[in-house]
Amino acid sequence: MSGNPVGIDNTSRRKFDKEEYLERARQREQREKEEARKGKERGPPVQRQPLKHRDYEVDLESRLGKTQVVTPIAPLNQQAGYYCSVCECVVKDSANYLDHINGKKHQRALGMSMRVERASLEQVQKRFEALKKRKDPSTFTEQDLDERIMKQQQEEEERKRQRKEKKKEKKVSAARQPDACMQIERTGSPTRARRCRP
């Protein structure tokens, strides 16, 4: 017969060492408590500013209708699409670019939360007063209107004067070149001869 044992008993249930697993559970609990303490030591969460009104104009139309050569090795800010310098990403169209600018990731990169500051009663009243002043027609006087009309009339007269001067210059330059008209008439071309005659 061979040296292999015949008839190994592998039908019995596996027996676990309960003390070993209890020790592992205690160690895991200790690690979790230490991690929780370290998380608390980081300090309070970062306080971000509330959302603010954008103080710059978003340029979406400067590249409208223009063609651009796209190369795979170009830096991000020269690739096709709209480049966000804050997040260092390229967005392919204007709608997605607006979504990105107004989105959570971009606002967090700017240091703002997605919450809006609650306005006080005085702030709302001041805003209404400013809007009323802007719409109030009494801020314009008749003198301002007269000055604007006079200015427009002077500009129109200046344009007319410049047009007349250009016409005079053309006539003078045409009168100085009669030899060219004579040569055209000698060639017999009727269309050119008509242009040169006064």
Steps between C-alpha positions, in 0.01 A plus 500: 500500500596861454602745772182709458269492798171347417178618652568854636219632715411835341130494576520655845422871558778753525569614853577869558718639773257739670763675708706590192201656325397690813851648514477603131163668563645698795794618288267610218285699745809672641615597147156644418500707821849638422396595147189673636718698744738601219203617293384723787849643545493643147285780630166639391400467136617772264268798506439607141362832386142517374438535127571841350391672183751454217696824453627422150338437163508140376642499148311236301484672160863588426573163337161466337529401133880472506697194400789365702762237431489235773810299582521227763822639649372856553478628858156504660443874459558475122278200433160524338223611732480725802786486752442558871822629656370449855424128462748443214250318280366536146127500431387440143206739457359821647201342674721256689745780577224704664388192695859449615548863607177494701566150633608374839854395406592838351342698784688292758825563315424873531439453874124541498223278624182445301296690758379853442542763770172597657422866433388731778209740479730803463688339210175431314376855558829648375484282191142615424603865541793455264274338239244779534770763446620320190147486353398850613456717186528823701877456521524612137450872451403682183844655492663155488267400217574823308875445541474145368294615198751776422789256527331254261430781251864613511620144441262464203622830351861386542423175316332691214798735473741206483292335226504823294877526539546143379285570194701814421826307533373235257401768246835675534694175460290406195559845345876465548508175299354594156773308312365172638152584371640593161681169471187308590301688237762418236476128574134515419365339815158664546455408867831651609448813293168567675659475845763762424269759351369764746 
